[in-house]
Amino acid sequence: MQKIVADENKKYYKEQAELFQLQKEWRSNTISELREETQILHRDVQASEERIILLRKQHHQDLKRLRHGFLQLSTQEQRKEDIQSFDDLDQYYRESDEDFVRLAKQVKPMIVTGKHIAILGSTSRGKSTMINSLLGKHVAQVGIGEVTTEFEPYQGFDFILWDTPGINDETKFSSESIALWKSMKHRLILIESTIKENSKIMKRFDQIDLHYDIIVNKFDLADEEDQAQFREQIRSEVKSLGLKQLHSLFFLSAKYPGRYPDWINLVDYLTSSVS
């Protein structure tokens, strides 16, 4: 009987020793695997950090190169002194357009979240008033002359409006401004009396495939009996200029939003999820 007990004890201790050895090996293997996984993760993190540094460096170099390109493009104005004939003039504008398109297409959009809408237009076209009316509160400064001197965002209910400095047909483009334009869901160009006020920026948007909308603001300044003719004049200008990326055309008054039906049409258009 004692021999049986001793054999059972011996068997039990042997099994415990084997189990302990298995546990020891399992722990050792697990620790080794964890160490290996940690090393792999560390290498991945290090590679990601190096990749980020490389991308930042590359982005900085690209931005520097594009800035230089746009600077060269802006200094082309000096070449006008060499224009002696219509052939020279035609060559000058053709080269300028080609350089602009080439550089602009290399610019990447700003990284933004949500729906962003840019309000553009010449000085005193009612951009700030438009923003205040769309938001239903006074947030953008209004006045006579150039009030907005830099890009300024204003948070709406489900979109962000960008007030912009006054533009005209001599406005210089930069990589920063084009990156902003590209990141917008909508680009609203405000005019007052003729498409020609901002035809150059419309043509630029056409060249780089950016859609835009035209808002004939201060429509209340036109006499009521002349408004129908005024509408036809604007539509005729749109047709004659062949604006390729024009999406919508609105006739309204940001100062008196409820006076014209196009105000409701504009709000529906901007807040629509499929616009």
C-alpha positions in Angstrom: 0.0 0.0 0.0 2.8 2.4 0.9 4.5 1.5 -2.4 1.3 2.5 -4.3 1.1 5.8 -2.5 4.8 6.5 -3.2 4.3 5.7 -6.8 1.3 7.9 -7.1 3.2 10.8 -5.4 6.1 10.2 -7.7 3.8 10.4 -10.7 2.1 13.5 -9.4 5.3 15.3 -8.8 6.6 14.3 -12.2 3.5 15.7 -13.8 3.8 18.9 -11.8 7.4 19.2 -12.9 6.5 18.7 -16.5 3.6 21.2 -16.2 6.0 23.7 -14.6 8.5 23.2 -17.4 5.7 23.7 -20.0 4.6 26.9 -18.2 8.2 28.1 -18.1 8.7 27.4 -21.8 5.3 29.1 -22.6 6.3 32.2 -20.6 9.7 32.2 -22.3 8.2 31.9 -25.8 5.5 34.5 -25.0 8.1 37.0 -23.7 10.2 36.4 -26.8 7.2 36.9 -29.0 6.2 40.1 -27.1 9.8 41.4 -27.4 9.8 40.6 -31.1 6.4 42.3 -31.6 7.6 45.3 -29.6 10.7 45.6 -31.7 8.7 45.3 -34.9 6.2 48.0 -33.6 9.1 50.2 -32.6 10.6 49.9 -36.1 7.2 50.6 -37.6 6.8 53.7 -35.4 10.4 54.8 -36.2 9.7 54.3 -40.0 6.5 56.2 -39.7 8.2 59.1 -38.0 10.9 59.1 -40.6 8.2 59.0 -43.3 6.4 62.0 -41.7 9.6 63.9 -41.5 10.4 63.1 -45.2 6.8 64.1 -46.2 7.1 67.4 -44.3 10.4 68.1 -45.9 9.1 67.2 -49.3 6.0 69.4 -48.7 8.2 72.3 -47.7 10.3 71.9 -50.8 7.2 71.6 -53.0 5.7 74.7 -51.4 8.9 76.6 -51.8 9.2 75.6 -55.4 5.6 76.6 -56.1 6.0 79.9 -54.3 9.0 80.5 -56.5 7.0 79.6 -59.6 4.2 81.9 -58.7 6.7 84.7 -57.9 8.1 84.2 -61.4 4.6 84.2 -62.8 3.8 87.5 -61.1 7.1 89.1 -62.3 6.1 88.3 -65.9 4.3 91.7 -65.8 7.7 93.2 -66.4 7.9 91.5 -69.7 5.1 93.7 -71.0 7.7 96.3 -71.7 9.1 94.0 -74.5 5.7 93.7 -76.2 6.0 95.5 -79.6 3.2 93.8 -81.5 -0.1 91.9 -81.2 1.8 88.7 -81.8 4.1 89.5 -78.9 1.0 90.2 -76.8 -0.7 87.0 -77.8 2.5 85.0 -77.0 2.8 86.7 -73.6 -0.7 85.8 -72.5 -0.5 82.3 -73.8 2.7 81.6 -71.9 1.3 83.2 -68.8 -1.8 81.0 -68.9 0.2 77.9 -69.5 2.5 78.6 -66.5 -0.4 79.4 -64.3 -2.2 76.1 -65.1 0.9 74.0 -64.7 1.7 75.5 -61.3 -1.9 75.6 -60.0 -2.5 71.9 -60.8 0.4 71.0 -58.6 -1.0 72.7 -55.6 -2.8 70.4 -53.2 -6.0 71.4 -51.3 -5.9 72.5 -47.7 -6.9 69.6 -45.4 -10.2 70.6 -43.9 -13.2 68.9 -42.4 -16.8 69.8 -43.0 -18.4 72.0 -45.7 -16.3 75.2 -46.4 -17.7 78.0 -48.6 -15.7 80.9 -49.9 -17.2 84.3 -50.5 -15.3 86.2 -53.2 -15.7 89.5 -54.9 -14.3 92.9 -55.6 -14.1 95.6 -52.9 -17.5 96.8 -51.6 -19.5 94.1 -53.3 -21.2 93.1 -50.0 -19.1 90.0 -49.0 -19.2 90.7 -45.3 -22.9 91.6 -45.5 -23.6 88.3 -47.3 -21.8 86.4 -44.5 -23.8 88.2 -41.8 -27.1 87.5 -43.5 -26.3 83.8 -44.2 -25.3 83.3 -40.5 -28.2 85.4 -39.2 -26.0 87.5 -37.0 -23.4 90.3 -37.2 -20.0 88.7 -37.2 -18.1 90.1 -40.2 -17.2 93.8 -40.2 -18.9 95.8 -42.9 -18.1 99.3 -44.3 -17.0 101.3 -47.2 -13.8 100.3 -49.0 -11.6 97.3 -48.2 -12.7 96.0 -44.8 -11.4 92.4 -45.0 -7.6 92.2 -45.5 -7.1 88.4 -45.0 -8.9 85.1 -45.2 -11.3 84.9 -42.3 -13.5 81.9 -41.4 -16.9 82.1 -39.7 -18.6 79.1 -38.3 -22.2 78.4 -39.4 -24.7 75.8 -38.3 -23.4 73.1 -40.7 -20.8 75.0 -42.8 -17.9 77.4 -42.5 -18.0 80.6 -44.5 -14.7 82.3 -45.6 -14.6 86.0 -46.0 -11.8 87.0 -48.4 -10.0 90.2 -49.3 -11.4 92.1 -52.3 -10.3 90.6 -55.7 -10.1 92.2 -59.1 -8.6 91.4 -62.5 -5.2 92.3 -61.2 -5.4 90.0 -58.2 -2.2 87.9 -57.8 -2.6 84.2 -57.2 -0.4 82.4 -54.7 0.0 78.7 -53.8 -1.7 79.4 -50.5 -4.8 81.0 -52.0 -5.2 78.3 -54.6 -4.8 75.6 -51.9 -7.7 77.4 -50.1 -9.9 77.6 -53.2 -9.4 73.9 -53.9 -10.5 72.9 -50.4 -13.8 74.8 -50.7 -17.2 73.0 -51.3 -18.5 76.2 -52.9 -16.9 79.3 -54.3 -19.4 82.2 -54.4 -18.3 85.1 -56.6 -20.2 88.3 -55.8 -20.7 90.9 -58.6 -22.8 94.1 -58.8 -23.3 95.3 -62.3 -21.3 93.1 -64.8 -19.6 89.7 -65.0 -16.5 91.5 -66.2 -15.8 92.8 -62.7 -14.3 89.4 -61.9 -14.1 87.6 -65.2 -10.4 86.8 -64.7 -10.8 84.8 -61.6 -13.7 83.0 -63.2 -11.5 82.1 -66.2 -8.7 81.0 -63.8 -11.2 78.7 -62.0 -12.2 77.4 -65.5 -8.6 76.6 -66.3 -8.0 74.5 -63.2 -11.5 72.9 -63.1 -12.9 74.5 -60.0 -16.6 75.1 -60.1 -18.1 78.3 -58.8 -21.4 80.2 -58.5 -22.1 83.9 -59.4 -24.2 86.0 -57.1 -25.5 89.3 -58.5 -25.7 91.1 -55.2 -27.3 94.5 -54.5 -30.0 93.6 -57.0 -32.2 96.1 -55.2 -30.1 98.9 -56.7 -31.6 98.2 -60.1 -34.9 99.9 -60.7 -37.8 97.4 -60.6 -38.7 98.1 -64.3 -35.1 97.5 -65.3 -34.5 94.3 -63.4 -35.7 91.9 -66.1 -33.4 93.5 -68.7 -30.6 93.5 -66.2 -31.0 89.7 -65.7 -30.8 89.2 -69.5 -27.7 91.3 -69.7 -25.9 89.2 -67.1 -27.0 85.9 -68.7 -25.8 87.3 -72.1 -22.4 88.1 -70.6 -22.2 84.6 -69.1 -22.9 83.1 -72.5 -20.5 85.3 -74.4 -17.6 84.6 -72.0 -18.2 80.9 -72.2 -17.7 80.2 -68.5 -17.1 76.5 -68.3 -17.2 75.9 -64.5 -20.1 78.1 -63.6 -22.7 76.1 -61.7 -25.4 78.5 -60.6 -26.5 82.1 -61.0 -28.4 84.0 -58.3 -30.0 87.5 -58.3 -30.5 88.8 -54.8 -29.7 91.4 -52.1 -27.7 90.3 -49.0 -28.9 93.5 -47.3 -32.6 92.6 -47.9 -32.6 88.8 -47.9 -36.4 88.3 -48.1 -36.9 90.6 -51.0 -36.0 88.2 -53.8 -36.8 84.4 -54.2 -33.2 83.6 -55.1 -32.2 84.1 -51.5 -34.1 81.0 -50.5 -32.8 79.2 -53.5 -29.2 80.1 -52.4 -29.7 78.9 -48.8 -31.3 75.6 -50.0 -28.4 75.1 -52.4 -25.7 75.8 -49.8 -27.3 73.6 -47.1 -28.3 70.7 -49.4 -26.3 67.5 -48.7 -26.0 66.8 -52.4 -25.0 70.4 -53.5 
